[in-house]
């Protein structure tokens, strides 16, 4: 049986570039700043949780951006 060839879409290829990862990390940090500001004003735990998740995701994308920029 012949194996099926899997092809990556343009979006999948674009997500593996360092500048897209860096832009995504910056956008997440800006959103996290906004949610942190709202969380401090209101004291809502959900907004704190969203802030923590966004900061974690931004850190993860920053590390991936550096890896792609240096080792790709």
C-alpha positions as CSV (number, residue, x, y, z in Angstrom):
1,X,0.0,0.0,0.0
2,X,1.2,3.4,-0.8
3,X,1.6,5.9,2.0
4,X,-0.1,9.1,1.9
5,X,2.0,12.2,1.6
6,X,1.3,14.8,4.2
7,X,1.7,18.4,3.2
8,X,2.0,21.3,5.5
9,X,-0.3,24.3,4.8
10,X,1.0,27.8,4.4
11,X,-0.3,28.6,7.9
12,X,1.6,25.8,9.5
13,X,4.8,26.9,7.7
14,X,4.2,30.5,8.8
15,X,3.8,29.6,12.4
16,X,7.3,28.1,12.4
17,X,9.0,31.4,11.7
18,X,10.7,33.3,14.5
19,X,9.0,36.7,13.8
20,X,5.5,35.2,14.0
21,X,6.3,33.6,17.3
22,X,7.8,36.9,18.6
23,X,4.8,38.9,17.5
24,X,2.4,36.4,19.1
25,X,4.4,36.6,22.4
26,X,4.2,40.4,22.3
27,X,0.5,40.3,21.7
28,X,0.0,37.9,24.6
29,X,2.1,40.1,26.9
30,X,0.0,43.1,25.9
31,X,-3.2,41.2,26.6
32,X,-1.8,40.0,29.9
33,X,-1.0,43.5,30.9
34,X,-4.6,44.6,30.2
35,X,-6.0,41.6,32.1
36,X,-3.6,42.2,35.0
37,X,-4.8,45.8,35.2
38,X,-8.4,44.7,35.3
39,X,-7.7,42.0,37.8
40,X,-6.0,44.5,40.2
41,X,-8.9,46.9,39.9
42,X,-11.7,44.4,40.3
43,X,-10.0,41.5,42.3
44,X,-11.6,38.9,40.0
45,X,-9.8,35.6,40.2
46,X,-10.7,34.6,36.7
47,X,-8.8,37.7,35.3
48,X,-5.8,36.7,37.4
49,X,-6.0,33.2,35.9
50,X,-6.2,34.5,32.4
51,X,-3.2,36.8,33.1
52,X,-1.1,33.8,34.3
53,X,-2.1,31.7,31.3
54,X,-1.2,34.5,28.9
55,X,2.1,35.2,30.5
56,X,3.0,31.5,30.4
57,X,2.0,31.3,26.7
58,X,4.0,34.4,25.9
59,X,7.1,33.0,27.6
60,X,6.7,29.7,25.7
61,X,6.4,31.5,22.4
62,X,9.4,33.8,23.3
63,X,11.6,30.7,23.9
64,X,10.4,29.1,20.6
65,X,11.1,32.4,18.8
66,X,14.7,32.4,20.1
67,X,15.2,28.8,19.2
68,X,13.9,29.3,15.7
69,X,16.0,32.5,15.2
70,X,19.2,30.9,16.5
71,X,19.0,27.3,15.4
72,X,16.9,27.2,12.3
